[in-house]
Amino acid sequence: MAFGAKKIFPIDTKPGKAVGVSLPFNAPAVFNSTYTTKDAIRNNLINYFLTNKQERYLNNDFGGNLREYIFEQINSNTLNFVESDIQSLINRYFPNVKVDKISIDQYPDTNEIQIKLDYHILDTGINDRIQINFT
């Protein structure tokens, strides 16, 4: 019996087969493709959190709705609520992603919030980090 065996997604073994689309949409053919599970999940998380509720046609519940916090007063209660909101949304919509650390930095002089999300994909050993800035 093997201990600590890692699951490899079958799509990752085919280097010429695209898994998803990359952000931002600015390639010569409108978008670039992603070819690994790590890149696909990274782009899915960024897309999810930069989308507001009611913004996606025929899928009104899609989106992290983080832009609603832009005009909120920046204090520890708000930051704690944002952190718990991010954690619950990932648990609900990305069950194969486990959050390791969420750090939220605030810059009140420039009215900016920077969210850093460290996570790993279950059963794969893939670790990654995304950073989202709101101004």
C-alpha positions in Angstrom: 0.0 0.0 0.0 1.4 3.4 -1.0 1.2 6.2 1.5 1.0 9.9 0.4 0.1 8.9 -3.2 -0.8 11.9 -5.3 -3.6 11.9 -7.8 -2.7 13.2 -11.2 -5.6 14.6 -13.3 -5.7 12.8 -16.6 -5.9 16.1 -18.5 -2.5 17.1 -17.1 -0.9 14.1 -18.8 -1.8 15.4 -22.3 0.3 18.5 -22.9 -1.4 19.6 -26.1 -4.9 19.5 -24.6 -6.3 22.7 -23.2 -8.1 22.6 -19.8 -9.6 26.1 -19.7 -9.1 29.7 -20.6 -6.6 32.2 -19.2 -7.2 35.7 -17.9 -7.1 38.4 -19.1 -8.8 38.0 -22.5 -6.2 39.8 -24.6 -4.6 37.2 -26.8 -4.6 37.4 -30.6 -7.4 34.9 -30.7 -9.4 36.6 -27.9 -8.1 34.3 -25.2 -5.2 32.1 -24.2 -5.7 28.5 -23.2 -4.5 26.9 -19.9 -3.0 23.4 -20.1 -2.7 22.4 -16.5 -5.1 21.9 -13.6 -3.1 24.4 -11.5 -3.5 27.2 -14.1 -7.2 26.3 -14.7 -8.1 26.4 -11.0 -6.1 29.6 -10.5 -8.0 31.4 -13.3 -11.3 30.0 -12.1 -10.8 31.4 -8.6 -9.7 34.8 -10.0 -12.7 34.9 -12.4 -15.1 33.9 -9.6 -13.9 36.5 -7.1 -13.8 39.3 -9.7 -17.4 38.6 -10.7 -20.4 40.1 -8.8 -23.7 38.4 -8.2 -26.3 39.1 -10.8 -23.5 39.8 -13.3 -23.5 36.4 -15.1 -26.4 35.9 -17.5 -28.6 32.9 -16.6 -26.4 32.2 -13.5 -27.3 35.0 -11.1 -25.8 33.3 -8.1 -22.3 33.1 -9.6 -19.6 35.4 -8.2 -17.7 36.2 -5.1 -19.3 39.6 -4.8 -16.2 41.1 -3.3 -16.6 44.5 -4.9 -19.5 45.2 -2.5 -16.9 45.8 0.2 -15.1 48.6 -1.7 -17.2 51.3 -0.2 -17.3 49.8 3.3 -15.4 51.3 6.2 -12.1 49.5 6.5 -11.8 48.1 10.0 -11.0 44.8 11.6 -14.6 43.7 11.6 -15.0 44.3 7.9 -11.7 42.5 7.1 -12.7 39.5 9.3 -16.1 39.3 7.5 -14.4 39.4 4.1 -12.0 36.6 5.2 -14.8 34.4 6.5 -16.9 35.1 3.4 -14.0 34.1 1.1 -13.4 30.9 3.1 -17.1 29.9 3.0 -17.4 30.6 -0.7 -14.4 28.5 -1.5 -15.7 25.7 0.6 -19.0 25.8 -1.2 -18.0 26.3 -4.8 -14.5 24.8 -5.0 -14.6 21.6 -2.9 -11.2 20.4 -4.3 -9.5 23.6 -3.0 -8.2 23.9 0.6 -7.3 27.3 1.8 -4.1 27.5 3.7 -4.0 31.2 4.5 -5.9 34.3 3.7 -4.2 37.6 4.3 -5.9 40.9 3.7 -3.8 44.1 3.6 -5.4 47.5 3.8 -4.1 50.8 2.5 -6.6 53.5 3.7 -4.6 56.3 2.1 -5.2 55.0 -1.4 -8.5 53.2 -0.5 -7.1 49.9 -1.6 -7.5 46.3 -0.2 -5.1 43.6 -1.2 -6.3 40.0 -0.8 -3.7 37.2 -0.9 -5.0 33.6 -0.9 -2.7 30.7 -0.4 -4.3 27.3 -1.2 -3.6 23.8 -2.3 -5.6 21.4 -4.5 -6.6 18.3 -2.6 -4.8 15.0 -3.4 -2.4 16.6 -5.9 0.3 18.3 -3.9 -0.3 21.5 -6.0 0.2 24.7 -4.0 -0.5 28.2 -5.4 -1.2 31.8 -4.4 -3.5 34.4 -6.0 -3.5 38.1 -5.2 -6.5 40.4 -5.9 -6.3 44.2 -5.5 -9.4 46.3 -5.1 -9.1 50.1 -5.3 
